[in-house]
């Protein structure tokens, strides 16, 4: 059993140390509405731009289904369609429902998700212990500046510094 723990610790160290070659966010993550290019937020629900790819539209629909769900530690992991979600459960749910991922990942698992850097439509921001995403420019996060309130579309900016950016291939 101890050998397994040593192997797991070594692999985790390799994964985290490889983040040095990752693309890190250098600026705040801010929503700026651009007609036809970004999602529109109306009464807490997001609407995809008409020309967005179908996977992006599905991601936005999935994010809309999470609105008003409470923050739940471990939510979205043991039960995929849960009563509440944590940060990684929320991101996993949206990507899975959009057809861009299978299963779910803990926040640390997103260090190796997809491709490096910001995506054209979807960007996942990950650091040790937290993950959030933007879909068509609109941030889906479980909280910042007001505690853990559960998954919500959030138009207000949040610091991106220290987060590694990943995106699904082609998006």
C-alpha positions as a Markdown table, in Angstrom:
| # | Residue | x | y | z |
|---|---|---|---|---|
| 1 | Unk | 0.0 | 0.0 | 0.0 |
| 2 | Unk | 2.8 | 2.4 | 0.8 |
| 3 | Unk | 4.4 | 1.8 | -2.6 |
| 4 | Unk | 1.1 | 2.8 | -4.3 |
| 5 | Unk | 1.0 | 6.0 | -2.3 |
| 6 | Unk | 4.6 | 6.8 | -3.3 |
| 7 | Unk | 3.8 | 6.2 | -7.0 |
| 8 | Unk | 0.6 | 8.4 | -6.7 |
| 9 | Unk | 2.6 | 11.2 | -5.1 |
| 10 | Unk | 5.3 | 10.9 | -7.7 |
| 11 | Unk | 2.8 | 11.1 | -10.6 |
| 12 | Unk | 1.0 | 14.0 | -9.0 |
| 13 | Unk | 4.3 | 15.8 | -8.6 |
| 14 | Unk | 5.1 | 15.2 | -12.3 |
| 15 | Unk | 1.7 | 16.4 | -13.4 |
| 16 | Unk | 1.9 | 19.6 | -11.3 |
| 17 | Unk | 5.5 | 20.3 | -12.2 |
| 18 | Unk | 4.6 | 20.0 | -15.9 |
| 19 | Unk | 2.4 | 23.0 | -15.4 |
| 20 | Unk | 5.4 | 25.1 | -15.9 |
| 21 | Unk | 5.1 | 24.4 | -19.6 |
| 22 | Unk | 1.4 | 25.3 | -19.5 |
| 23 | Unk | -0.1 | 28.6 | -20.6 |
| 24 | Unk | -1.0 | 30.6 | -17.6 |
| 25 | Unk | -3.5 | 33.4 | -17.4 |
| 26 | Unk | -1.9 | 36.8 | -16.9 |
| 27 | Unk | -4.9 | 39.1 | -16.8 |
| 28 | Unk | -8.3 | 39.1 | -15.1 |
| 29 | Unk | -11.1 | 37.0 | -16.6 |
| 30 | Unk | -13.6 | 39.6 | -17.6 |
| 31 | Unk | -16.9 | 39.4 | -19.5 |
| 32 | Unk | -17.4 | 42.0 | -22.3 |
| 33 | Unk | -20.5 | 41.5 | -24.3 |
| 34 | Unk | -19.9 | 41.6 | -28.1 |
| 35 | Unk | -23.0 | 41.1 | -30.3 |
| 36 | Unk | -22.8 | 37.8 | -32.2 |
| 37 | Unk | -19.5 | 36.8 | -30.5 |
| 38 | Unk | -20.3 | 36.3 | -26.8 |
| 39 | Unk | -23.1 | 34.8 | -24.8 |
| 40 | Unk | -25.8 | 37.1 | -23.6 |
| 41 | Unk | -26.8 | 37.0 | -19.9 |
| 42 | Unk | -30.5 | 37.8 | -19.2 |
| 43 | Unk | -32.0 | 37.2 | -15.8 |
| 44 | Unk | -29.3 | 34.8 | -14.8 |
| 45 | Unk | -29.5 | 32.6 | -17.9 |
| 46 | Unk | -27.0 | 32.6 | -20.8 |
| 47 | Unk | -27.9 | 32.6 | -24.5 |
| 48 | Unk | -25.4 | 31.5 | -27.1 |
| 49 | Unk | -24.6 | 33.7 | -30.0 |
| 50 | Unk | -26.5 | 32.5 | -33.1 |
| 51 | Unk | -23.4 | 31.4 | -35.0 |
| 52 | Unk | -21.9 | 29.4 | -32.1 |
| 53 | Unk | -21.0 | 25.7 | -32.7 |
| 54 | Unk | -23.6 | 23.2 | -31.4 |
| 55 | Unk | -21.2 | 22.0 | -28.7 |
| 56 | Unk | -21.0 | 25.5 | -27.3 |
| 57 | Unk | -24.8 | 25.9 | -27.4 |
| 58 | Unk | -25.1 | 22.6 | -25.5 |
| 59 | Unk | -22.5 | 23.8 | -23.0 |
| 60 | Unk | -24.5 | 26.9 | -22.4 |
| 61 | Unk | -27.7 | 24.9 | -22.0 |
| 62 | Unk | -25.9 | 22.7 | -19.5 |
| 63 | Unk | -24.6 | 25.7 | -17.5 |
| 64 | Unk | -28.2 | 27.1 | -17.4 |
| 65 | Unk | -29.4 | 23.8 | -15.8 |
| 66 | Unk | -26.9 | 24.4 | -13.0 |
| 67 | Unk | -28.1 | 27.8 | -12.1 |
| 68 | Unk | -29.5 | 28.0 | -8.5 |
| 69 | Unk | -28.0 | 24.7 | -7.6 |
| 70 | Unk | -26.2 | 25.0 | -4.3 |
| 71 | Unk | -22.5 | 24.5 | -3.7 |
| 72 | Unk | -22.0 | 20.9 | -2.6 |
| 73 | Unk | -18.5 | 19.6 | -1.7 |
| 74 | Unk | -18.0 | 16.6 | -4.1 |
| 75 | Unk | -21.2 | 17.4 | -5.9 |
| 76 | Unk | -21.3 | 16.1 | -9.5 |
| 77 | Unk | -18.7 | 13.3 | -8.9 |
| 78 | Unk | -20.4 | 10.3 | -7.2 |
| 79 | Unk | -23.7 | 11.3 | -8.8 |
| 80 | Unk | -23.4 | 12.8 | -12.2 |
| 81 | Unk | -26.8 | 14.5 | -12.1 |
| 82 | Unk | -26.6 | 15.8 | -8.5 |
| 83 | Unk | -28.6 | 18.1 | -6.3 |
| 84 | Unk | -25.5 | 20.5 | -6.0 |
| 85 | Unk | -22.1 | 20.9 | -7.5 |
| 86 | Unk | -18.6 | 21.9 | -6.5 |
| 87 | Unk | -16.2 | 23.6 | -9.0 |
| 88 | Unk | -14.9 | 20.6 | -10.8 |
| 89 | Unk | -18.3 | 18.9 | -10.7 |
| 90 | Unk | -19.8 | 21.9 | -12.5 |
| 91 | Unk | -17.1 | 22.1 | -15.2 |
| 92 | Unk | -17.2 | 18.3 | -15.7 |
| 93 | Unk | -21.0 | 18.5 | -16.0 |
| 94 | Unk | -20.9 | 21.2 | -18.7 |
| 95 | Unk | -18.2 | 19.6 | -20.7 |
| 96 | Unk | -19.8 | 16.2 | -20.5 |
| 97 | Unk | -23.2 | 17.5 | -21.5 |
| 98 | Unk | -21.7 | 19.4 | -24.4 |
| 99 | Unk | -20.1 | 16.1 | -25.6 |
| 100 | Unk | -16.5 | 17.4 | -25.0 |
| 101 | Unk | -15.6 | 15.0 | -22.1 |
| 102 | Unk | -16.6 | 11.7 | -20.6 |
| 103 | Unk | -17.1 | 11.2 | -16.9 |
| 104 | Unk | -15.8 | 13.8 | -14.4 |
| 105 | Unk | -12.5 | 15.0 | -13.1 |
| 106 | Unk | -11.4 | 16.6 | -9.8 |
| 107 | Unk | -10.0 | 20.2 | -10.2 |
| 108 | Unk | -6.5 | 18.9 | -10.5 |
| 109 | Unk | -7.5 | 16.6 | -13.4 |
| 110 | Unk | -8.1 | 19.6 | -15.6 |
| 111 | Unk | -4.3 | 20.4 | -15.7 |
| 112 | Unk | -4.2 | 17.8 | -18.5 |
| 113 | Unk | -7.6 | 18.3 | -20.1 |
| 114 | Unk | -7.8 | 19.2 | -23.8 |
| 115 | Unk | -5.2 | 21.5 | -25.3 |
| 116 | Unk | -2.9 | 24.2 | -23.8 |
| 117 | Unk | -4.0 | 27.8 | -23.8 |
| 118 | Unk | -7.2 | 29.8 | -24.2 |
| 119 | Unk | -9.9 | 28.4 | -26.6 |
| 120 | Unk | -11.9 | 30.3 | -29.1 |
| 121 | Unk | -15.2 | 29.4 | -27.5 |
| 122 | Unk | -14.4 | 27.5 | -24.2 |
| 123 | Unk | -11.6 | 28.0 | -21.8 |
| 124 | Unk | -11.0 | 26.1 | -18.6 |
| 125 | Unk | -9.0 | 27.9 | -15.9 |
| 126 | Unk | -7.4 | 25.6 | -13.4 |
| 127 | Unk | -5.1 | 26.0 | -10.3 |
| 128 | Unk | -4.5 | 23.6 | -7.5 |
| 129 | Unk | -7.8 | 23.3 | -5.7 |
| 130 | Unk | -10.1 | 25.2 | -8.0 |
| 131 | Unk | -11.3 | 25.2 | -11.6 |
| 132 | Unk | -13.8 | 27.4 | -13.5 |
| 133 | Unk | -14.5 | 28.0 | -17.2 |
| 134 | Unk | -15.7 | 30.5 | -19.7 |
| 135 | Unk | -18.2 | 29.6 | -22.5 |
| 136 | Unk | -18.6 | 32.1 | -25.3 |
| 137 | Unk | -16.9 | 34.7 | -23.1 |
| 138 | Unk | -19.2 | 34.2 | -20.0 |
| 139 | Unk | -17.7 | 32.8 | -16.8 |
| 140 | Unk | -19.2 | 29.8 | -15.0 |
| 141 | Unk | -17.8 | 29.6 | -11.5 |
| 142 | Unk | -18.9 | 28.4 | -8.1 |
| 143 | Unk | -17.9 | 31.5 | -6.3 |
| 144 | Unk | -15.5 | 34.4 | -6.1 |
| 145 | Unk | -15.6 | 37.4 | -3.8 |
| 146 | Unk | -18.8 | 36.2 | -2.2 |
| 147 | Unk | -18.1 | 32.7 | -1.0 |
| 148 | Unk | -19.2 | 29.4 | -2.4 |
| 149 | Unk | -22.7 | 30.0 | -3.7 |
| 150 | Unk | -22.8 | 27.2 | -6.3 |
| 151 | Unk | -22.4 | 27.3 | -10.1 |
| 152 | Unk | -23.5 | 30.6 | -11.6 |
| 153 | Unk | -22.9 | 32.6 | -14.7 |
| 154 | Unk | -20.8 | 35.5 | -13.5 |
| 155 | Unk | -20.3 | 38.6 | -15.5 |
| 156 | Unk | -18.1 | 40.4 | -12.9 |
| 157 | Unk | -14.3 | 40.0 | -13.4 |
| 158 | Unk | -12.1 | 37.7 | -11.3 |
| 159 | Unk | -8.3 | 37.4 | -11.2 |
| 160 | Unk | -6.9 | 34.9 | -13.7 |
| 161 | Unk | -3.3 | 35.1 | -12.4 |
| 162 | Unk | -2.0 | 31.7 | -11.3 |
| 163 | Unk | -4.6 | 29.7 | -13.3 |
| 164 | Unk | -3.5 | 27.5 | -16.2 |
| 165 | Unk | -5.7 | 27.8 | -19.3 |
| 166 | Unk | -6.9 | 24.7 | -21.2 |
| 167 | Unk | -9.5 | 24.2 | -23.9 |
| 168 | Unk | -11.3 | 21.4 | -25.7 |
| 169 | Unk | -9.7 | 20.7 | -29.1 |
| 170 | Unk | -11.3 | 22.8 | -31.7 |
| 171 | Unk | -13.2 | 25.1 | -29.3 |
